[in-house]
């Protein structure tokens, strides 16, 4: 860990930050990118005295455009690659990008964006392969040999098989028969190289952005989904590590039991892990996953942390999560092994929902930071102080309504009476200030809440498909007034 990163993490002991996924950044290409606007956002964070930029998983999205249903637990999302930076490198011409379609400013039109951006990325690749040998490219291939080539072949095969899941491909390649794999590596060699190029550009651009953030005192908090998608390169390459049936479908499904979100629970469809098999090589797949993520981010938020202590298991083929059972996870043994190889992990444990004393004990055994969400606490009290300050306090997460939407639709009459003489935007500012005032180690607010946006700016509604992961903001939103207000709030509550 270099000195800049150590200094960054030291500054997060009482700090604040903003939750914003890079896809939401302004861009003329229809989706946020790792280009100039991302650097401008870092500048905004610095000027407003924010120490943390929290992002969602940066992996290539799959079903429903969800970053939590990815084609890889290792790869980066090519849609984030900056088109303008490729032009600066000479891989695209000004003429090729001057007639970009007029995309919606506040939403991502995924179909149109993919059609346009992948067309440009293929042009950039065609020039890249004609250029002088790029030694950085070969160093990147070598460094990421554990997962990279298999992922590129997986993506090339998905295109060859019209995007069908891997277990619906011809049997020999679905189950990675060596001779057949060699045949397809030759047949699809050009497309494999194209996907290697996309990953090289993503990781190169992300590395530069992260270094810029750290040098400006901004730590990146990344996100590690507990489960992986069965239609992923991970399951295709390492099928023995996952609970799959003889046809490659999940034999045991992940989810959560019925709760206040849904009376039938949430059935995510991800396969469970064969933890006993993973333990045989000291969780090597997990170690490689954490090692790569810790190069990409400074702090790791583990989504659904409780699944490491016990997880909800539903039989494959079920239509709801009602009929499941709790199964013990790998617990302390897992994190002890990881820390033996990787050292102390800078983890934020997502410990929301149905949490048992055993989950808290696991979190506390490794001194991991917990989470609280204002929308989930006692609404009459607004702030319920913890006995410890080792938690991150959110107004809401990516799965919540915006603060304005929540207050307007669901808040109690008691809390409304408390704020009855205030304008609605002032009420939201008071609620934001309440988490800054708390004893939480970190106060994190989605950008939507700082902007005072209603439910139309919500990022995701759990258990639904469509209209999620689409929100973007306009360049004009990061005003001098917002910068000054946020900086003043941060200083007032000693989070700077």
N, C-alpha and C positions, 0 to 999 in steps of 0.2 A: 504494500500500500504506500503510494508516494505521499510526500508531505502536504501537497495541495489537498488530496483526498482526506487525509487525517485531520487537517485544519477544518475542512468543510464539515466533517462529521462532528467534530468538537463543538462547532457552532450550532448544532441542532439540539443541544441539551435543553434550551428553552427557546423555541423558535416558532416560526409560522411559515406557511407555504401555500401553494395553489395546486389543485388537482385539475389538470388539463391534458387530455390525450393529444399527441401531435397531429392526428388527423383533423382536429378541430381548428387548427391554425388557418389564418387567411392564406389564400393562394389563387392565382388565376387559372390553375389547372384542376379545380374542382375538389381538391382534397388537400389537407395540410401536408407539408413536406419538411424535410430536414435542411431547408435553405435559409434565405435571409430572414424570413419571418420568424423562424425558430430562434435565431440569434437575437432578433429584436425582442422576442418574448423573454429571453434570458436577461436582456438589458432592463426590461420592465420589472422583472423580479428583483434585480439588484437595486434599481432606483426606488422601488417601493419597500425595500428592506426585507424581502422574503428570502428565506434560506433554503427552501425546498421546492422542487418541481416534481410533483407526483404524476406519473404516467400510467397507462394501462399496459397490458402485455403488448409487446412490439412485434409479435409473430405474424406470419401471413394468415389472413383470416379465411375461415371456411364457412360452414353452414350459418346462414343468417347474418353474415358479415361480422360475426362476433369474434373479438380477440381472445375469447375464452374457448373457442372451438377452432383450433388452429391446425394447419397441416404439419406443423412441426413445433416441438418444445424448444428448439434451438434457433431456427432460421429467423431472419428479419423480414418485415413486410415490404416488398418492392414498391408498393404504391406510395411509400413515404420518401422514396428517392427523389431528390430535387432535380427537376428538369432544367432549371436555370444553371445549376452547377455543372450538369453534363454539358451544357452549351459552353460554359466558361472553359471546360476542358477540351473543347473542340470535338466532342463526340456527337453534338447536334449543331445545326446551323440556325441562325436567326430566322431564316426564311421558313424553316421547318416548324417553328413554334409560333410564328407571328399570327397565324390564323386559328388560334385556339378557340374552341367553342365557348359560348357564353354559358358558364355553369351557374347553378343557383349559389347565391352567396352564403346562405345560412344553413344549407343542407348538402349532404353528399349524395349525388345521383350515381350510385356505384356502377351500374351497367355502362353508362356513358363515360364515366371516368376511366374505367378499366379499358374500354375499347380505345380511347384516345391515348392514355398513358402507355399502355403496353405496345401500341404501335410505335410510339417514340422510343421506348426502351429497346425495341428490337432494332431500330435504326442506329441507336447508340452502340449496341452490341456489334453490329456489322462493321462499324468504324473501329471499334476497340480491337477486334480480331485482326484488323489490317495494320494496326499501329506497331511501333517498336515494342519489343518484349517488355512487359511491365513486371519487374521483379517483385513488386509488392503483391501482385496477384498470386504469384507462385508461393510466396511466403504465407499468404492468407490460406491458400489451399492446404499447405502442410500443417499449419497451426490448427486448422479445424477439420482434420482428416477423420476424426471420430464420427462426425455426423454429416458433413457437407456433401460429399459425393453421393451418398445414399439418398439424401434429400433431393438433390438435383435430378437424379435418375427417377425418383418417385414422381416428381412434378412433370418430367418429360413423359413418363408412362401415363399419368393422369390425362394429359392432353391426347396422347395416342389412343386411349380408351374412352374418349369423349367425356372426361371428368367423372367417370364412374368410380365408386369406392374400390380400393385395391382388392378386396376379397371377391369382387365381381369380375376381375380380369381373368384371362386364361389361367388355368390352375397352376401350370409350371412356373409362371412369373409371379403369380400371386403368392406362392409359397417359396419364391426365390431359389428355384432349382438352378444350380450353378451354370450349367451349359446354356440354359435359356436366358439367364441374366447376362451372360457374355454376349449372346446374340443381340439382345436389345441395347446393350451398351454401345455396340457398333452401329446398329441401325439408328439410334437416337443420339449419337455422339454430339451432333451440332446443337441440338436442343438442350442437352445436358450442359454443354459449355455456356449456353445462354443463361441458364439458371445459376450457374456458378458466378457468372459476371454480375447478375442482379444482386446476389448476396455480397459480393465483393464491394459493390458500390454502396449498398445499404450500410454495411459495417464500417466502411471508410468514412462515410458522411456522418454516421452516428458517433463514431469515435471523436471526430473533430468537434462536433457539437457538445459532447459530454466534457471534453477537455476545456472548451470555452466556458461552460457553466461552472466547472470546478474552479477555474482561475478567477472567476467573478464571485466566488463565495456561495454558489448555488449547488446544493447536493441534489442528485437525481434519485428519487424513490421509484423503483421499478415494481413489477407485479409478477408473481409466480403463481399461476393457476395450479391447484393441487392435481387435477385430473387432465388427461390428454384425450383428444378425439380418437375414436377407433379408426377413422379414415385419415390416418396421418402416417408420415414416414416413420415415426417412432414405433407405432404398432406393426407396420409392415416389416420393418427391419428386425425388431425385437419382440416378435409375437409371443415368445415364451414368457416374457415378463408381465404379460397382461392376461386378465381373465377373459379369454376368447374361446368360442366353441370351435368345433371342427370345420366350420365354414367361415371362420374369421369374424363372426359377429360377437358383440359383447355377451358373455355368459352371465356376468354379474354387473348390474347397472348402478351407477352412482346417482345420488340425489339427496334430498332431505325429506323427512316425514312431514305430514300436514302441520302447518303453522299459520300465523296471522297473514302470511302472504297468499296461502292457498290451502283450501280444505282437503285437497287431494295430494298435497306435498308438491315437490318439484322433482321431476324425473329428467335428469340432464342427458342421459344416454351414453355417458362416458363409461368405458370399461374400468373395473377396479384393477389394482395391481396384485401380482402374485408376490407378496412381500417376502415370503419364505425363500423364493427363488432369488429375489433381488439381494437378500442378505448374504447369499453364498459368495458374492464377490465384493462384499462391503459396499453394496449399493452404488456400484460403479456408474451406472446410467445417471443416477441422481447426482453423484459427485461431479460428473462432467457438466450436467445441466446447471448446477449451482456455480461452478467455476466460470462458465461462460457468462452467466447473468451478472456475477460479481465484477466482471470486466466491463459490463455495459452500464451498470448502475452502482450507486453508492450504498443504498439501503434497499432491502428486499421485503416487500409486503407479501406475505404468504396468504393467498386466498383460501378460505375454508380450512384454516389451521386445525380446527377441531378434528378433521379427518385423520390426522396423524395419531390421535389418541383413540378414537373410535369413529367408524364411518357407517353410514346408512347403506345397506346392501339390498338391492331388489333383483329378483330373478329376471334374466334376459327375456324379452318379449312382453313384459308387463306394460300396461298402458298408463298406469299411474304409479306414484311412489307410496301409496297407502300401505300395501302389504310388503313390508321390508323388515329388516332386523339390524340392530347395532352389532358391529363386529369390531373387535379390538384391532387397532392399528399398531405400527411398529414402535411408537412411543419414544421413550428416552434413548433406547438403543440406537435408533436411527440418527438422532441429532448428535449423540455422542460420537458415532462413527464419522459423521460429516465433519464435526469440529476437530476430530483427530487428524483428518487429512487437510482441512481447509482453514483451521483456526476459528476463532470466535466469529460468529456470523451476525452481521448487522440486520436483524430481522424485526419487522413489525408483524405481529400475529393477528390475523383477522379472526377475532374471537367473539363474533356477534351471533345472535340467534340462540338456539338451544345449547347452552354450555353447562358442562358439569364441573364439579370441583376437580376432577381428574384432569380436565383440559387446562384449567388455570394452574394446576400444579406442574403440568408439563411445560407450560409457557414460563412459569416463574423459575423452574429448575435451571433454565438457560438464560434467565434475565432478559427474555425477549419483551419488546414493547407491545402492549395491548392496544385495543381500539374502543372508542365510544363514539356514538352518533347522536347529535342533539335531537334528531327526529325520533329516536327510540327511547330517550330517557323520560323520566317523570315529567310530563308536560306542564304540570302545575308549578314545579320547582324550577324548570328550565335547566338549571345547572345542578347536577348532583355530584359533589366533589368526591373524588376517590381518596382512599387512605394513602395511595401512592401517586406519584406524578408520572409514573412510567407508562403513559398511554398517549395515543394520538387522538385528539378530539376533532371530529368532523361536524360540519353542519349537515352534510349528507355525503353519500358516496355515489359512484356511477350508477348504482341500482336504485337510488332514491329519486323522488321528485325534487325539483328545485325547491329552495327554501320558501320562495314566494308561493309556489304552487302548493306546497305542503301546508303552509300557514292558512292559505285561503280556503283549502278544501277539508282539512282534517284536524286542525288544532282545536283544543278544548275551549269551552266557553270561559273557563276560569282564566286561561291565558289571554283570551281575547279581552276580557274585562281589565286585565292588568295593563294592556296597551290601548285601551279604548280611546284615549285622547291623542294618539299618534297616527300619522299617515302610514300607509302600508309599507312604503319603502323605508321609513324610519324604523318601523318595527323590525324589518329584516336586518337593518344595520345594528339594532340593539341585540338581536339574537347572535349575529356574528361576533359582536363585541363580548358577549357572554362566554364564548369559547376562548377568545383571546385572554380574557380576564381569569380563566380557570387555571388550576395548577398543572394542567397537561403539559407534558414535555414538548409536544408539537401541536399546533392548531392548524388544521388544513381545511381550506374552503374551496369548493369547486368555483371556477371562474364565473359560471352562470350566476352564482349567488352574489358575488361581488358586483356583477352587472345588474342585479335585481330583475332577473328574467323569470317569466312564468313557466308553466308546465310544458309549453311548446319547445323549450330548450332542454328538456329532460334527455339524458343520454341513453338510458335503458330502462325498460319495464320488465322485471324478471318474469319468466314463464311465457313470454310473448315473442313472436317472430314478425319482423317487418317494422319499419319506422324506428328502429333502434340503431345506435352507433352512427347517427347521421349529422348530429349538431355541429355547426361551425359558427365562428363569430367574425365580424367584419373588422378590417384594420382600424377603423375609426373608434373602436370600442376602448382601446387602451389609451385613455385620455390623460392629460396632465393632472386633471382634477382627481381621477381615480388613483393615480400614483401618489399624489400628496396625501389623500385621505387614508390610503392603506399604510403609507409610511408613518403617518402620525399615530394611527391606531397601534401599530407595531411598537413604536417607541413608548407610547403611553403605558403599555402593558409589559414592557421590558422583554420583548421578544426579538429585539434587533441586535 
